């Protein structure tokens, strides 16, 4: 069994407005988005990541709608036995320049405000790891680079 927590780092090259079920019309400014989630159900971590990397032909979850217009640049993941997406969102928000965005995004099954964090410039895993190492010293975070959008965005 391979369970764990992950972040999808997405790049949106231009402003866009999406009509997302449960959220309505939502504006997404160009930039980078970090989406925190975990895989602890029937779908394990490798399968969940693989699903997020595939073209979302029949979007169901909030992230599927954003994935239709934003490319996954990186995946940050930590295999483990406990879900940490709620703590990871807090760690993301501690990175300078982070902005909570899209109230209700990805939180159908929890009490968080959102699992989506916006950055106008690309955030770096090393900035995230500062807090993650402190809270979860025994869970190393693995980075997988998928796309390499311009660092100057």
N, C-alpha and C positions, 0 to 999 in steps of 0.2 A: 504494500500500500504506500503510495506516495502522495501525501497531503502537504499543504502549505499555504503561505500567503504570497501575494504577488501584486506588483504595480505594472500597469500598462502605461508607458510614456508615449503619448500620441502627438503628432504634429499636424496642425491645421494651417495651411498656407494662406487662407483668406477668410475674412469674416463670413459667417454663415448663420442662417436662422433655420432651426429645425422644429417640426411639430412632433413632439415626443409624447406618446400616450402616458397619461398620468401627470405630465409636466406642462403640456401645452406648447405654445410657441416660445422657443427659448433661443436667445441670441448667444452665439459663440464667437468671440473675437479671435482673430488669427493669433497663433502662438502655440504653446505646448500645454498639454493636459496630462495630469497624472491621475489614474484611476486605480484605487486600491480595492482588492477583493481577496477572497480565499477559496480554496478548493478542498472541501471536507465532506462532500456528499458522494453520490454515485460516481460523478465525474471527478477524476483525480487531477492533480496539478498538470502533468504533461498534456492530457487531453483537453483541459480547460484552456491552456495557453494555445494549443493547436487550433482550437475553435476560434479564439480571438484573432488569430493570424489569417484565418480563411476569410474570403469575401462574405460579408453578412447578407445572404440572399433573402432570408425571411427574418428580419429583425424582431426580437421578442423583448430582450432586456434593453434598458436605457443605453448601455454602452454599445449595443449593436447599431443603434441609430447614429451615434457619433462616429463609429468605425466606418460607416458608409462614406464619410467625407474627410476623415482624418486618418493618416497612416500611422501604424505602430512603428515608433523609432527604436524603442528598447523595451525589454521586459526585465524588471527587477524582481527576484523571487527568493524565498527562503523556505525550503522544505522543512516541515516541522509537524508537531502533533497538536498544536493549539493555533486557532485562527487569531491573527493580530491586525486585521484590516482597520479596525477602529483606532488602534494606537498608531498605525502607520499613517492614517489621515492626519492625525495630530502632529506627527513628525514632519509630514510634508508641509503643513501649514506653518511650521517653525522655520522653514527655509526662507531667507530674504526674497521678497518679491512674490511670494505665494498669495493667492487670492481664492477664497472659497467661492465656488460658482455653481450655478444650476441647483438651487435648493431642491432637495428631494431626489437628486440623481443617484441611482444605484442603492437606495436605502429602503427598498420594499420590505426587507425583513429585519430592520434594526431601527434604533431611535436616533441615529446620527443625522445631521443636517444634510450632508452630501458626502459621497465618496469620490468626488471629482474636484481636483485642485488645478487652478489655472496659473500659468507662468507666461509672461510676455517674452522671456528668453529661456533657452533650454536649461532646466535644472540639472545638476550633476549628482550622480549616485553618491559620490564622496560626501556631499553636504547632507544627504539623507542618512548615510551610515553613521555620522557623528552621534545622532540621537539613538539610532537603532542599536549600535554597539552597547550603549549605556543601558538600554532597557532589555535587550535580548543578546547578551554576550555570547551565548552558545549557539546562536543561529546565524551563520554566515549568509550574506546576501550575494546571490549570483546575478551577474548582468549578462543579458543576451542582446547584442546589437542587431536589430532587424533592418532598419533603414537609417541612412545617415543624412537627414536634412541639413541644410546649411547651418553652421554654428552661429552665423550672424543674425539669424531670425530673432 
